[in-house]
């Protein structure tokens, strides 16, 4: 039996590192094995204390959200991105914090459906959805009602992670992860521990067709508009789970079934930042990856050798004794592939 249906993860997810020019119309071409049109961009100037930017093709390239902040979306009038292209994107008016002259830039990008959306009536309220069922990713926009409702997500598979944001008002980034269950949420903008909150998903687990939202203003306030980013695990391409730290430099190993391109971690039983590693920033300095970003903070990347991670051919291993691997602490993670461990033909890859 084939191990994965996705032999080239770069058709669905890529990390791009480049240097800004400060010039309007700077076109960035991706460098994966496949051409990929981005539909969701998660962007940061890693060496500067400028904030994060989340942009997607469903809401339109002029509308920005910021994961370190609770603020509503705001219209930047093409200052940051003027277009998503067939294999990259074009920066906007010039010397903005997505194209600052001479400054390192990094974007984590997912392909969905090329910006093509459709009306979804699987739930009790109608949603606008674009979905990439092969890669288990959809962008869902809907209007809040203030009463419990179901919303179609278009994945034809049960989501393992859903990130919600109120687009109209100042509210937290309520985040569901299958490792927490249906009555606990995390907040992407905060380092707080998992929070008991049955209202944000009405105490109901998602299904293969819908997710449920309660009366919470974070997911379904009357008069507000929302976006939800939904992810379903795909063998050999994405993995969403949890692990327990051991407090050792010979740290916890997490089997994913692929060599990661991107891993994001969060301690759930106590205060802890959302930690992001990838395969482009200082990849394998001294065999391990040290550079990390905190998606709940606008700070520059941390380059300390105290918090290393090792991206292996079939998973990742924590190499530090703290922060991401504290003894007895529980962490959830999201991981996306650079290479599958085994291709659809059953042939193992040769990735490290």
Order of alpha helices (4+ residues) and beta strands (2+ residues): beta-beta-beta-beta-beta-beta-beta-beta-beta-beta-beta-beta-beta-beta-beta-beta-beta-beta-alpha-beta-beta-beta-beta-beta-beta-beta-beta-beta
